[in-house]
């Protein structure tokens, strides 16, 4: 199989897997597509500005963005009753929901063992396991703090939250892009890496343009 055909096959498998997971979660509609698009904008802006340039020097950006589509794959083990609950989760339900991060790592570890495609899948594992960590150490599953959180997790944390803020969820109406921007700015240094927030603030107009595109479709 040629390299180009292999890449197309891999992307097709990733898209299918992401679609299967997303089809179970009725509350987030097209979350994977939106976060991938936002992530591309953010990473390109970081690269242009030289933010975390050393850490990203060897990244294959297309592969990294594709790998991010698997960040919620651990939801495959979470009950539909929790995924699609029409309202705020209880403490015990949220504890179960939080396990999608470590379950995602486990699923991807099995993929690595079977396929040996370590670079791509290691990126996917870093996204899956770390996108709910917070800069101040109050996140999950491990309570990592600051730059101890892998860069994959720090960038996806921001776009994941932006998408959650600007879309309707079972527990809230969509916030305006302006309100979402303000919340993220106010969360710099607590939830989010300040350097990444600065890049987001400089490119938030592109996020807003993408959001309008999704709403028009």
C-alpha positions in Angstrom: 0.0 0.0 0.0 1.4 3.4 -0.9 2.0 6.0 1.8 -0.8 8.3 0.5 -3.3 5.4 0.5 -2.2 4.4 4.0 -2.7 8.0 5.3 -6.2 8.2 3.7 -7.1 4.8 5.3 -5.8 5.9 8.7 -7.8 9.2 8.5 -10.9 7.3 7.4 -10.6 5.0 10.4 -10.1 7.9 12.8 -13.1 9.7 11.4 -15.2 6.6 11.6 -14.2 6.0 15.2 -14.7 9.6 16.2 -18.1 9.5 14.5 -19.2 6.4 16.4 -18.3 8.0 19.7 -20.0 11.2 18.8 -23.2 9.5 17.6 -23.6 8.1 21.1 -23.3 11.6 22.7 -26.4 13.4 21.6 -25.5 16.6 23.5 -22.4 17.8 21.7 -23.3 17.5 17.9 -20.2 17.8 15.6 -18.0 18.6 18.6 -15.1 16.6 17.1 -15.2 18.5 13.8 -15.4 21.9 15.5 -12.6 21.2 18.0 -10.3 19.9 15.2 -10.9 23.1 13.2 -10.3 25.3 16.2 -7.2 23.4 17.1 -5.8 23.9 13.6 -6.3 27.7 13.9 -4.7 27.7 17.3 -1.7 25.6 16.5 -0.9 27.5 13.3 -1.1 30.8 15.2 1.3 29.4 17.9 3.7 28.2 15.2 3.6 31.6 13.5 4.4 33.3 16.8 7.0 30.9 17.9 5.0 29.9 21.0 6.3 26.6 22.3 8.3 26.3 19.1 10.8 23.9 20.6 8.1 21.5 21.8 6.3 21.5 18.4 9.4 21.4 16.3 9.0 17.8 15.3 5.2 17.7 15.2 3.5 16.6 12.0 0.6 19.1 12.3 -1.8 17.3 10.1 -1.3 14.1 12.0 -1.6 15.8 15.4 -4.8 17.5 14.4 -6.2 14.2 13.1 -5.1 12.5 16.3 -7.1 15.0 18.3 -10.3 13.6 16.9 -9.9 10.6 19.2 -9.7 12.7 22.4 -13.1 11.5 23.6 -12.8 7.9 22.5 -13.0 6.8 26.2 -16.6 7.8 26.2 -17.3 4.5 24.6 -17.4 2.9 28.1 -19.6 5.6 29.6 -23.3 4.8 29.9 -25.7 6.4 27.4 -27.8 7.5 30.4 -24.9 9.7 31.6 -23.8 10.9 28.2 -27.3 12.0 27.3 -28.7 13.1 30.6 -30.8 16.2 30.1 -29.4 18.3 32.8 -26.4 18.7 35.2 -24.7 15.5 36.3 -24.7 14.4 39.9 -21.4 14.1 41.7 -21.3 10.3 41.2 -22.3 10.6 37.6 -19.6 13.2 37.0 -17.1 10.9 38.6 -18.0 8.3 36.1 -17.9 10.8 33.2 -14.3 11.8 34.2 -13.1 8.3 33.6 -13.4 8.8 29.9 -9.9 10.3 30.0 -8.1 7.2 31.4 -10.4 4.8 29.5 -9.4 6.7 26.4 -5.7 6.1 27.2 -6.4 2.4 27.7 -8.2 2.1 24.4 -5.4 3.8 22.5 -2.7 1.7 24.3 -4.4 -1.3 22.9 -4.3 0.2 19.4 -0.6 0.9 19.9 0.1 -2.6 20.9 -1.8 -4.0 17.9 -0.6 -1.5 15.2 2.8 -0.2 16.3 1.8 3.2 14.9 3.3 4.9 17.9 3.8 8.6 16.9 0.2 9.2 15.7 -1.4 7.2 18.5 0.8 8.6 21.2 -0.5 12.0 20.2 -4.0 10.7 20.4 -3.3 9.3 23.9 -1.9 12.6 25.1 -5.0 14.4 23.9 -7.4 11.8 25.4 -5.7 11.7 28.8 -4.9 15.3 29.3 -7.6 17.6 27.8 -9.3 18.1 31.2 -6.2 18.9 33.2 -6.0 22.5 34.3 -3.0 24.9 34.6 -3.5 25.4 38.3 -3.6 21.6 39.1 -7.3 21.4 39.7 -8.2 19.3 36.7 -8.4 15.6 36.1 -7.6 12.7 35.9 -4.2 13.3 37.6 -4.3 16.9 38.8 -1.2 17.9 36.7 -0.1 21.5 37.0 1.5 24.0 34.6 3.9 22.6 32.0 3.7 19.2 33.6 0.6 19.0 31.5 1.6 17.8 28.1 1.2 20.5 25.5 -1.3 18.4 23.6 -3.6 18.6 26.6 -3.0 22.3 27.2 -4.0 23.3 23.6 -7.0 21.0 23.4 -8.3 22.1 26.8 -8.8 25.6 25.5 -10.5 24.7 22.2 -12.6 22.0 24.0 -13.9 24.6 26.4 -14.4 27.2 23.8 -16.6 24.8 21.8 -18.6 23.8 25.0 -19.2 27.5 25.8 -20.3 28.5 22.4 -22.7 25.6 21.7 -26.0 24.5 23.2 -25.6 21.8 25.8 -28.3 20.0 27.9 -27.4 22.1 30.9 -26.9 25.5 29.2 -27.7 27.7 26.2 -24.8 28.7 23.9 -22.8 31.7 25.1 -21.8 34.4 22.6 -18.2 34.4 21.3 -17.6 37.6 23.3 -18.7 36.0 26.5 -16.7 32.8 25.8 -13.6 34.9 25.0 -14.0 36.8 28.3 -14.4 33.6 30.3 -11.2 32.1 28.7 -9.3 35.3 29.3 -10.4 35.3 33.0 -9.3 31.7 33.3 -5.8 32.4 32.1 -3.4 31.1 34.7 -6.0 29.0 36.4 -7.7 26.7 33.8 -5.5 27.6 30.9 -1.8 28.1 30.0 -1.4 31.9 29.8 0.8 31.8 26.7 -1.8 29.8 24.8 -4.6 32.2 26.0 -2.6 35.1 24.6 -2.4 33.4 21.2 -6.2 32.6 21.4 -7.0 36.3 22.2 -5.0 37.4 19.2 -6.8 35.0 16.8 -10.3 34.8 18.4 -11.8 36.4 15.4 -11.0 33.3 13.4 -12.7 31.2 16.0 -15.8 33.4 15.7 -15.7 33.0 11.9 -15.6 29.3 12.2 -18.4 29.3 14.7 -20.6 31.2 12.3 -19.8 28.7 9.6 -21.0 25.8 11.8 -24.2 27.6 12.7 -25.0 28.3 9.0 -24.6 24.7 8.0 
